[in-house]
Amino acid sequence: MPRGSSGATNTTNSFLKLVPGDYNGDGRSEIAAFRPWNDTWYVRSLAGWSTGFQWGNADDIPVPGDYDGDKVIDYAVYRPSANTWYIKRSRTGAGLAFAWGNAGDKPVPADYDGDGKTDFAVFRPSGGTWYIRYSGTSASATIPWGNTSDVPVPGDYDGDAKVDVAIFRPSNGTWYVKYASGGSNGFQWGNGNDTPILKQ
């Protein structure tokens, strides 16, 4: 299980996984990183405060998001070995473990139903399929969208406050978006050597 305790505040290491976000609810993103080998998150605001917090294991994938809808980013990890998400909720401080995903899945958490909460979601490259569990209704969706070599790039591309399913295809440098409101589109932007950058 993930652990929770105070830690050091040294954030200088090339192996850190960058996880910026609003961890204190002031409406501004903090500089943040997850250090896998000591299971610790390091967060520093531009105002100068910093903290270290243990949550996760060495092989976990950081998946921070606002899972409880309080407009504060929660510490969260996805553990591929158990296909389980571990969330440290900012509102109550309580931990939550939720099984969602299979071996080989890529976690793609986001607010797909527009309720202000991050939903559990994975992209399964083997079938080019998205599996989403909506926080608003606890219903789930299976959405075929993408190929094995595609890179998932979810985002609200049409401004309706719901995150859209989308992929970047390196083979032709094209973004393919399936809108939550209906319809789809493709945009050529980039080439095979590019890395798509998403808003944090």
Secondary structure, 3 states (H helix, E strand, C coil): CCCCCECCCCCCCCCCEECCECCCCCCCCEEEEEEHHHCEEEEECCCCCEEEEECCCCCCEECCECCCCCCCCEEEEEECCCCEEEEECCCCCCEEEEECCCCCCEECCECCCCCCCCEEEEEECCCCEEEEECCCCCCEEEEECCCCCCEECCECCCCCCCCEEEEEECCCCEEEEECCCCCEEEEECCCCCCCCCCCC
